[in-house]
């Protein structure tokens, strides 16, 4: 896939990982950003999402809580990281900050950001209020222990 067909850095919610792969975070309560739709989506919700018309994974994750199955989240993040090399990958929850920020911070850990720094990193590069709760922060700090 040609680079210009991927996300564009500077577009709403687009995050450049340390590997320079681009992913997008967004809130499903907000209007769909303009431009190309995702080619793969990760939806972090308490209930199953609707069919968006592109391949996706649903991670059961109630609002303000942690994922119901952390090992499945890790599996989906690894898949997403691989897909982001040549596909438009988005992560979304209702508001686009707590669960999405937490997942993006964990993705950054898989991409090389130290877990102890990942919350600050995602707040600097994605959204200043990403990762909303103390238990989400602890989840990121302990994510991928023992790899």
N, C-alpha and C positions, 0 to 999 in steps of 0.2 A: 504494500500500500504506500502511496506517495505521502510524504510528510504533511502536505497541505490538506490532506483528507482526514488527518487526525485532529484532535482538539488544538486550539490556538491558545498559547500562553497569553494571558491578559483577558481572555473571555471569562464570563461569569462562572465562578466556582472551579476553574481549571487550576490544577496543582501540578507543578513539576517536581517529580521525585528526584532523589539524589542521582539516580541512573539516567535522568533526563526524560524518562517516560512521563507522559501526560495522562492524568485521570481527571475526572470531573466529579465534584460533590455538589449536591443540590437538595433543596427541600421540596418534597412533593406537593406541599401546600402552596408553593410559589408557581407562577406560570413557567412553562417549559422555556428554557433559554433559546434564543434564536440560533440559527445555524444548523449543522448536521445533527440528526438524532444519534443517540448511542448505538453501538453495534453489540454491546453487552452491558447488562445492568445488574447491580447488586442492590437488593432492596431489603433494608433493615427495619422490619416492621413486626408488630405483635400479631397481626393477621396477614394472611396471604394477599399479595398485591394483585391488581388486575393484570390482564395480559396486555403488555405495552406494544407488542408487535415486533420485538427483537428478543434474542436469547437473553435469559436472565437467571439469577439465582435468588431465592428468598432465604434470608437468614432470620429465623424467628427471634425477635428482639423487642420486647415491650419497651415503651417509652420510659426514659429515665432509669432504665435497668441495664442488665448485662445480657449478652447473647445466651439463649437457652442451651446451645451446644457450642462451646468455645472451639472444640476440635473441628467442627464443621465450618465455623467462621474461618479458621486458619486455612482449611482446604480451599475455600472459596477465594480467600485473599491470594493464595499462591496461584490459583488459576487466573485470577484477575491480573496479577502482576505479569504473568506470561502473555496474556491477551493484550495487555496495554502496549506491547511492543509494536503491534501493527493494527490495533483496533481501538475504536473510541469506547472506553470503559467509563461508566458512571456509577457512583455510589449515592444512595439517597435514602432518607428517612422522612418523616413528616416535616420537620423544621430545617433539616440539613446541618445541624450543629452537633448535638450530643452523640447520637449513635453514628452518624456519618463521620463526624470528627474523630470519634474513637476508632472506627474502622480505618480511616485514613492514617491515623497515627500508628496503628498496628501494621498497616501496609508499609509505612515508612520504615518501621523496624525491620521488616522483611527485606527492605531495599537498602539497609545499611545504617539507618539512624539508630544510635544507642537508645534502648528502651527508656532510660532515665531522662533522655532529652526529647523524646518524641512528642509529648504534649506541647511543650514550648515550641517545638519545630512546626507542628501542624497549626498552632495558633499564629505563628509568624507568617507562614506561607499559604494558609487556607482561610481561616477565619479566627479573629481574636477571641471568640467565645466558644470555639470548638472544644469538645470533651467537657461536658457540663457538670458531672457529679463527682464526688470524691471516689466512689467505687469505680467509675469509669477511668479516672486517673490511675488508680491502683491497678486496674486491669491492664492498662497500657504498660505501666512500669514493670509488670510481671509477665507481659506477653512474650512468648517464645523462650521462656526460661528453659535451658537445657537443649534448645533448638531441636 
